[in-house]
């Protein structure tokens, strides 16, 4: 079997696996941000939320991270960022 003998199903399965791994990492990063948010450590929370959005910008995890990032900025009274 050659490297060029890859089927569409194989490519789809590999892509799906990579997507699920990114989603898992994004979820863990979101949770880390939520912990920092609860602890009122807004700078660390914002950093974690940005990382989560970067990993899965169009997923529900990414959207939740954006929401909590906005809340973090508002909690810092920083509406310019």
C-alpha positions in Angstrom: 0.0 0.0 0.0 1.4 3.4 -1.0 0.9 6.7 0.8 -1.1 7.7 -2.3 -3.6 4.9 -1.8 -5.6 6.8 0.8 -9.4 6.6 0.3 -11.9 9.3 1.0 -13.2 7.3 4.0 -9.7 7.2 5.5 -9.3 11.0 5.0 -12.7 11.6 6.5 -12.0 9.4 9.6 -8.6 11.1 10.1 -10.2 14.6 9.9 -13.0 13.6 12.2 -10.6 12.3 14.8 -8.5 15.5 14.6 -11.6 17.6 15.0 -12.7 15.7 18.1 -9.2 16.1 19.6 -9.3 19.8 19.0 -12.8 20.0 20.5 -11.6 18.1 23.6 -8.6 20.5 24.0 -10.9 23.5 23.5 -13.3 22.2 26.2 -10.4 21.7 28.7 -9.2 25.2 27.9 -12.7 26.6 28.4 -13.0 24.9 31.7 -9.6 26.3 32.8 -10.9 29.8 31.8 -14.1 29.2 33.8 -12.1 28.3 36.8 -10.1 31.5 36.5 -13.3 33.5 35.9 -14.9 32.1 39.1 -11.7 32.9 41.0 -11.9 36.5 39.6 -8.6 36.0 37.8 -9.9 37.7 34.7 -6.5 38.1 32.9 -5.9 34.3 33.0 -9.5 33.7 32.1 -9.3 35.8 29.0 -6.1 34.1 27.9 -7.7 30.7 28.3 -10.9 31.8 26.5 -8.8 33.2 23.6 -7.0 29.8 23.3 -10.3 28.0 23.3 -11.8 30.2 20.5 -8.6 29.7 18.5 -8.9 26.0 18.6 -12.6 25.7 17.6 -13.9 29.1 16.6 -17.2 27.9 15.1 -18.2 25.3 17.7 -20.4 25.8 20.7 -17.3 25.7 22.8 -15.8 28.6 20.9 -19.0 30.6 21.2 -19.2 29.9 24.9 -15.6 31.0 25.3 -16.4 34.3 23.4 -19.3 34.9 25.7 -17.2 34.4 28.8 -14.3 36.4 27.4 -16.7 39.4 27.0 -17.9 38.8 30.6 -14.3 38.8 31.7 -13.6 42.1 30.0 -16.7 43.6 31.5 -15.8 42.4 34.9 -12.5 44.2 34.5 -14.4 47.2 33.2 -12.3 46.9 30.1 -14.7 47.5 27.2 -12.0 48.7 24.7 -10.4 45.3 24.0 
